[in-house]
Amino acid sequence: MRNLLAFSAAAALTVAGLGWYLDWYKIQSTPSYNGHRNVEVDIDTNKIHDDVHKGSETILERGGERLKQTVDKDNKRVDSQAIPSILPAN
């Protein structure tokens, strides 16, 4: 349970830090009446959607290229090896 809590906290901090770095949200604090402070959070959902979409496309392209390289490598390995004859040698 403690590991799950630590993982959740680490994931939340990572997403929060990444979001701040990529300008997914902005936090503004302004003085209000009677000594209070007004905190405003502006979330740019269009930027989040675009960044996630670009990232997923990049991952899929790289994964597809790597899969193709692996399959090609395996095919070359099979093609280059002589298939032994099933009949016994005399």
C-alpha positions as CSV (number, residue, x, y, z in Angstrom):
1,M,0.0,0.0,0.0
2,R,2.8,2.3,0.8
3,N,4.5,1.6,-2.5
4,L,1.3,2.4,-4.3
5,L,1.0,5.7,-2.5
6,A,4.6,6.6,-3.2
7,F,4.1,5.8,-6.9
8,S,1.0,7.9,-7.1
9,A,2.7,10.8,-5.5
10,A,5.7,10.5,-7.9
11,A,3.4,10.3,-10.9
12,A,1.4,13.3,-9.8
13,L,4.5,15.4,-9.2
14,T,5.9,14.3,-12.6
15,V,2.7,15.3,-14.4
16,A,2.5,18.6,-12.5
17,G,6.1,19.5,-13.2
18,L,5.8,18.4,-16.9
19,G,2.6,20.4,-17.2
20,W,4.2,23.5,-15.8
21,Y,7.3,23.2,-18.0
22,L,5.2,22.7,-21.2
23,D,2.8,25.6,-20.2
24,W,-0.2,23.4,-19.9
25,Y,-1.4,25.5,-17.0
26,K,-0.6,28.8,-15.3
27,I,-1.2,29.8,-11.7
28,Q,-1.7,33.5,-10.8
29,S,-2.1,34.9,-7.4
30,T,-3.4,38.5,-6.9
31,P,-4.2,40.4,-3.8
32,S,-7.9,40.7,-3.0
33,Y,-9.9,42.7,-0.5
34,N,-9.4,42.5,3.3
35,G,-5.9,40.9,3.1
36,H,-7.2,37.8,1.2
37,R,-5.5,36.4,-1.9
38,N,-7.2,35.4,-5.1
39,V,-5.6,32.3,-6.8
40,E,-6.5,31.7,-10.4
41,V,-5.5,28.5,-12.4
42,D,-5.7,28.7,-16.2
43,I,-5.6,25.3,-17.9
44,D,-4.9,25.2,-21.7
45,T,-6.7,22.0,-22.7
46,N,-6.0,22.5,-26.4
47,K,-2.2,22.6,-25.8
48,I,-2.4,19.5,-23.6
49,H,-4.4,17.7,-26.3
50,D,-1.9,18.7,-29.1
51,D,1.2,17.8,-27.0
52,V,-0.2,14.4,-26.0
53,H,-1.3,13.7,-29.6
54,K,2.2,14.6,-31.0
55,G,3.9,12.5,-28.3
56,S,1.7,9.4,-29.0
57,E,2.3,9.7,-32.8
58,T,6.1,9.9,-32.2
59,I,6.0,6.9,-29.9
60,L,4.0,4.9,-32.4
61,E,6.3,5.8,-35.3
62,R,9.4,4.9,-33.4
63,G,7.8,1.7,-32.1
64,G,6.7,0.8,-35.6
65,E,10.2,1.4,-37.0
66,R,11.8,-0.7,-34.2
67,L,9.3,-3.5,-34.8
68,K,10.0,-3.4,-38.5
69,Q,13.8,-3.5,-37.9
70,T,13.4,-6.5,-35.6
71,V,11.2,-8.4,-38.0
72,D,13.6,-7.6,-40.9
73,K,16.5,-8.7,-38.8
74,D,14.8,-12.0,-37.9
75,N,13.9,-12.6,-41.6
76,K,17.5,-12.1,-42.7
77,R,18.6,-14.5,-40.0
78,V,16.2,-17.1,-41.2
79,D,17.1,-16.5,-44.9
80,S,20.8,-16.7,-44.3
81,Q,20.7,-20.0,-42.4
82,A,20.4,-23.1,-44.5
83,I,17.5,-25.3,-43.5
84,P,18.8,-28.7,-42.7
85,S,17.5,-31.6,-44.8
86,I,14.9,-33.8,-43.2
87,L,16.3,-36.9,-44.9
88,P,19.1,-38.7,-43.1
89,A,22.6,-38.2,-44.7
90,N,24.0,-41.4,-46.4
